[in-house]
């Protein structure tokens, strides 16, 4: 298989996410939201930055002046028809949520000096895991109830639980929390074999769609473990791993590393494409056939890459 470039997006878009197989949601530098049809045609504007700026003002209680909003990330889940925007506002970051075409509402905020949030959705889109000093689980509907869990890395299970890779100061364990918003909390599955001195610390974790295996990305190794036994199914040598971005079925996975991006069949343990250098920040469509990447700085080092976002198809 090979990745074929479809198009380059307008340079004004700071982030994109797949709304479905054929359309993108794009966030521009002014915090405006757009629909981009991969079949062609002009992008459709869905809202201007004033809506997000007004919601940001509401998000910081006691603030009586409008802050300068810098948009960072747009995330979407079709199951709950919910969008979440990550913006910077002064010395803080803020997550805003919107259901369908309703108003933007504050979801969570924190200090930019402490952390920058990482986002991942539950399978049904009703909860969001936010990586901030461990992981914070937020309900994106209703009361916005939250639960805070200790973990170095984590991944949603198909049933809405969380698999947590934890370090307690003495040992590393994989723990399962079947209902993160409720008691009794996580229970320990065991200590998976990992040569942390040689492999580096775990940086990303995903759970297979059938819940029978999980894949952990270490700095120089990608390891697939059986669940709940934690026996190693296979271990892949990949240097300088930054993260894993899966398709909806958790089988096609973009591996981001120091060398660039590469698509893998993580179940078979085989690469589906060659390595594309100087691309980063993978976004994957539900089927895994369409992908979006941002060009690394300096721009256009790769012969077919332009600055900003580009859209690719896996053939």
C-alpha positions as CSV (number, residue, x, y, z in Angstrom):
1,X,0.0,0.0,0.0
2,X,1.1,3.6,-0.5
3,X,0.0,7.1,0.7
4,X,-1.1,9.3,-2.2
5,X,-1.4,13.1,-1.6
6,X,-4.8,14.5,-2.4
7,X,-4.4,18.2,-1.7
8,X,-2.9,20.9,0.5
9,X,-5.2,23.0,2.6
10,X,-5.4,26.7,3.0
11,X,-2.5,28.0,5.1
12,X,-4.9,29.8,7.4
13,X,-6.0,26.5,9.1
14,X,-4.2,25.8,12.3
15,X,-5.8,22.4,13.0
16,X,-8.2,19.9,11.3
17,X,-10.1,16.8,12.3
18,X,-12.2,14.3,10.3
19,X,-16.0,14.9,10.7
20,X,-16.6,11.8,8.7
21,X,-15.0,9.9,5.8
22,X,-15.3,12.7,3.3
23,X,-15.3,15.9,5.3
24,X,-13.0,17.8,7.6
25,X,-13.7,20.2,10.4
26,X,-11.0,22.9,10.2
27,X,-10.1,25.6,12.8
28,X,-8.5,28.8,11.4
29,X,-6.1,31.2,13.1
30,X,-8.9,33.5,14.0
31,X,-10.8,30.7,15.8
32,X,-13.3,30.4,13.0
33,X,-14.7,26.9,12.2
34,X,-15.0,25.5,8.7
35,X,-16.3,22.4,6.8
36,X,-13.9,21.2,4.1
37,X,-15.2,18.7,1.5
38,X,-12.5,16.3,0.3
39,X,-14.4,15.9,-3.0
40,X,-13.6,19.6,-3.8
41,X,-15.4,22.9,-3.6
42,X,-14.9,25.9,-1.4
43,X,-14.7,25.4,2.4
44,X,-18.0,26.2,4.2
45,X,-17.8,28.6,7.1
46,X,-19.6,27.3,10.2
47,X,-18.9,30.1,12.7
48,X,-16.5,33.0,13.4
49,X,-14.1,33.4,16.2
50,X,-16.3,35.8,18.1
51,X,-18.4,32.8,19.4
52,X,-15.3,31.1,20.8
53,X,-13.9,34.4,22.2
54,X,-17.2,35.1,24.0
55,X,-17.2,31.6,25.5
56,X,-13.6,32.0,26.6
57,X,-14.6,35.2,28.5
58,X,-17.4,33.2,30.2
59,X,-14.8,30.4,31.0
60,X,-12.7,32.7,33.2
61,X,-14.9,33.9,36.0
62,X,-14.1,37.3,37.3
63,X,-12.5,38.4,34.0
64,X,-14.1,41.6,32.7
65,X,-11.9,42.1,29.6
66,X,-11.7,40.0,26.4
67,X,-8.5,38.0,26.3
68,X,-6.5,37.3,23.1
69,X,-7.6,33.9,21.9
70,X,-5.0,31.6,20.2
71,X,-6.7,28.5,18.8
72,X,-4.7,25.2,19.1
73,X,-6.8,22.1,18.4
74,X,-10.2,21.0,17.2
75,X,-11.6,17.6,18.1
76,X,-14.9,16.0,17.1
77,X,-16.8,12.8,17.8
78,X,-19.7,11.9,15.5
79,X,-21.3,9.5,18.0
80,X,-22.2,12.3,20.3
81,X,-22.1,15.1,17.7
82,X,-19.8,17.0,20.0
83,X,-16.9,19.3,19.1
84,X,-14.2,20.3,21.6
85,X,-11.8,23.3,20.9
86,X,-8.5,23.8,22.7
87,X,-7.5,27.5,22.9
88,X,-4.8,29.5,24.7
89,X,-5.9,32.6,26.5
90,X,-3.2,34.6,28.3
91,X,-1.3,32.3,30.6
92,X,-4.1,29.6,30.5
93,X,-5.5,27.0,28.2
94,X,-9.2,26.4,27.9
95,X,-11.3,23.6,26.5
96,X,-14.7,24.5,25.0
97,X,-17.4,22.1,24.0
98,X,-20.4,22.4,21.6
99,X,-23.1,19.9,20.8
100,X,-24.4,19.9,17.2
101,X,-24.9,23.6,16.4
102,X,-25.5,24.8,19.9
103,X,-23.4,27.4,21.8
104,X,-19.9,26.9,23.0
105,X,-19.6,26.2,26.7
106,X,-16.4,26.0,28.9
107,X,-15.4,22.5,29.8
108,X,-12.0,22.6,31.5
109,X,-9.1,25.1,32.0
110,X,-5.5,25.0,33.3
111,X,-2.2,26.8,33.4
112,X,0.0,26.8,30.2
113,X,3.0,26.9,32.5
114,X,2.1,23.4,34.0
115,X,0.8,21.4,31.0
116,X,-0.9,21.3,27.6
117,X,-3.9,18.9,27.4
118,X,-3.9,15.7,25.4
119,X,-7.4,14.6,24.3
120,X,-9.0,11.2,23.5
121,X,-12.6,10.2,23.2
122,X,-14.5,7.2,24.6
123,X,-15.9,4.9,22.0
124,X,-19.4,6.4,22.3
125,X,-18.2,10.0,22.5
126,X,-19.9,10.8,25.8
127,X,-16.6,11.2,27.7
128,X,-13.3,12.8,27.1
129,X,-9.9,11.8,28.6
130,X,-7.7,14.9,29.1
131,X,-4.0,14.3,29.8
132,X,-3.1,16.8,32.6
133,X,-0.8,15.5,35.4
134,X,-2.3,12.0,34.9
135,X,-5.6,11.8,33.2
136,X,-8.9,13.7,33.8
137,X,-12.1,12.1,32.6
138,X,-14.8,14.6,31.7
139,X,-18.4,14.0,30.8
140,X,-19.1,16.1,27.7
141,X,-22.8,16.2,28.2
142,X,-24.9,17.1,31.2
143,X,-23.2,18.2,34.4
144,X,-19.6,17.9,33.1
145,X,-18.7,15.6,36.0
146,X,-15.0,14.8,36.2
147,X,-12.8,12.1,37.7
148,X,-9.0,12.3,38.1
149,X,-6.8,9.2,37.7
150,X,-3.1,8.6,38.1
151,X,-1.4,7.3,34.9
152,X,1.6,7.8,32.7
153,X,-0.4,6.6,29.6
154,X,-3.9,5.3,29.0
155,X,-6.3,4.1,26.4
156,X,-10.1,3.6,26.2
157,X,-11.5,0.1,26.1
158,X,-14.4,-0.7,23.7
159,X,-16.9,-0.8,26.6
160,X,-16.0,2.7,27.9
161,X,-13.4,1.7,30.5
162,X,-9.8,2.9,30.7
163,X,-6.6,0.9,30.6
164,X,-4.0,2.7,32.6
165,X,-0.2,2.3,32.6
166,X,1.0,3.4,36.1
167,X,4.1,3.9,38.0
168,X,4.0,4.0,41.8
169,X,7.6,4.8,42.4
170,X,8.7,1.2,42.6
171,X,6.9,-0.8,39.8
172,X,5.1,-0.3,36.5
173,X,1.6,-1.9,36.3
174,X,-1.3,-2.1,33.8
175,X,-4.6,-1.4,35.5
176,X,-8.1,-1.6,34.3
177,X,-10.9,0.8,35.4
178,X,-14.1,-0.5,33.9
179,X,-16.1,2.5,34.8
180,X,-13.8,5.6,35.3
181,X,-16.6,7.9,36.6
182,X,-17.7,5.4,39.3
183,X,-16.4,3.3,42.2
184,X,-14.6,1.1,43.0
185,X,-11.9,2.4,40.6
186,X,-9.0,0.7,38.9
187,X,-7.7,-2.8,39.6
188,X,-4.2,-4.1,38.8
189,X,-3.9,-6.6,35.9
190,X,-0.2,-7.1,36.5
191,X,3.3,-6.0,35.5
192,X,3.9,-6.2,31.8
193,X,7.4,-7.1,30.7
194,X,9.2,-3.9,29.5
195,X,12.9,-3.2,29.4
196,X,12.5,0.5,30.2
197,X,16.2,1.1,30.4
198,X,16.6,0.0,26.7
199,X,13.1,1.0,25.4
200,X,12.4,4.2,27.3
201,X,9.2,5.1,29.1
202,X,5.7,4.4,27.7
203,X,4.4,7.3,25.7
204,X,1.1,6.1,24.1
205,X,-1.4,3.3,24.6
206,X,-4.3,2.0,22.6
207,X,-6.7,-0.9,23.2
208,X,-7.8,-3.1,20.3
209,X,-11.4,-2.9,19.2
210,X,-12.2,-6.4,20.5
211,X,-10.5,-5.6,23.9
212,X,-8.2,-8.6,23.7
213,X,-4.9,-6.8,23.2
214,X,-3.3,-3.5,23.8
215,X,-0.4,-1.7,22.1
216,X,2.1,0.4,24.0
217,X,4.5,2.7,22.3
218,X,7.9,3.1,24.1
219,X,10.6,5.4,22.8
220,X,12.3,2.7,20.8
221,X,9.8,-0.2,20.8
222,X,6.1,-0.8,20.0
223,X,4.8,-3.7,22.0
224,X,1.5,-5.5,21.7
225,X,0.3,-7.3,24.9
226,X,-2.5,-9.9,25.3
227,X,-5.2,-9.0,27.7
228,X,-5.6,-9.8,30.5
229,X,-2.6,-12.1,30.6
230,X,-0.1,-9.3,29.5
231,X,2.0,-11.8,27.5
232,X,3.8,-10.2,24.6
233,X,2.2,-10.9,21.2
234,X,4.9,-9.0,19.2
235,X,7.5,-6.3,19.7
236,X,8.4,-3.9,16.9
237,X,11.7,-2.0,16.6
238,X,10.8,1.6,15.8
239,X,13.2,4.3,16.9
240,X,12.3,7.7,18.3
241,X,8.5,7.0,18.7
242,X,6.4,10.1,19.6
243,X,2.9,8.7,19.5
244,X,0.2,6.5,17.9
245,X,-2.9,7.7,16.1
246,X,-5.4,4.9,15.3
247,X,-8.4,4.5,13.0
248,X,-11.8,3.8,14.5
249,X,-11.1,0.0,14.4
250,X,-7.8,0.5,16.2
251,X,-6.1,-1.6,13.5
252,X,-4.6,0.9,11.1
253,X,-2.3,3.1,13.2
254,X,-0.1,6.0,12.2
255,X,3.2,5.8,14.1
256,X,4.9,9.2,14.5
257,X,8.6,9.1,15.2
258,X,11.8,11.2,14.8
259,X,12.0,10.0,11.2
260,X,8.4,11.0,10.2
261,X,5.1,9.2,9.9
262,X,4.3,5.6,8.8
263,X,1.1,3.6,8.7
264,X,1.1,0.2,10.3
265,X,-1.3,-2.7,10.6
266,X,-0.8,-2.9,14.3
267,X,-2.6,-6.3,14.6
268,X,-0.4,-8.0,12.1
269,X,2.7,-6.0,13.2
270,X,3.5,-5.0,9.6
271,X,4.1,-1.5,8.0
272,X,1.5,-0.6,5.3
273,X,3.5,2.3,3.9
274,X,7.0,3.6,3.7
275,X,8.3,6.3,6.1
276,X,7.2,9.8,5.1
277,X,9.8,12.2,6.6
278,X,9.1,15.8,7.7
279,X,5.3,15.2,8.4
280,X,3.7,15.2,11.9
281,X,0.5,15.6,13.8
282,X,-1.5,12.8,12.2
283,X,-5.3,12.9,11.9
284,X,-7.0,9.7,10.7
285,X,-10.5,9.2,9.2
286,X,-12.9,6.6,10.7
287,X,-11.9,4.0,8.1
288,X,-8.3,4.8,8.2
289,X,-8.2,5.4,4.4
290,X,-7.8,9.2,4.6
291,X,-5.2,11.0,6.7
292,X,-4.1,14.6,7.3
293,X,-0.6,15.7,8.3
294,X,1.1,18.9,9.2
295,X,4.5,19.6,7.6
296,X,7.4,19.8,9.9
297,X,9.5,23.0,10.1
298,X,11.3,23.9,8.0
299,X,8.4,23.7,5.5
300,X,8.4,21.8,2.2
301,X,11.5,19.8,3.0
302,X,9.7,16.7,1.7
303,X,9.4,17.0,-2.1
304,X,5.6,16.8,-2.2
305,X,4.7,18.6,1.0
306,X,3.7,22.2,1.3
307,X,3.6,24.2,4.5
308,X,0.5,23.7,6.7
309,X,-1.9,20.8,6.4
310,X,-2.1,18.2,3.6
311,X,-4.6,15.4,2.9
312,X,-3.6,11.9,1.9
313,X,-5.3,8.7,0.8
314,X,-4.1,5.2,1.6
315,X,-4.4,3.1,-1.6
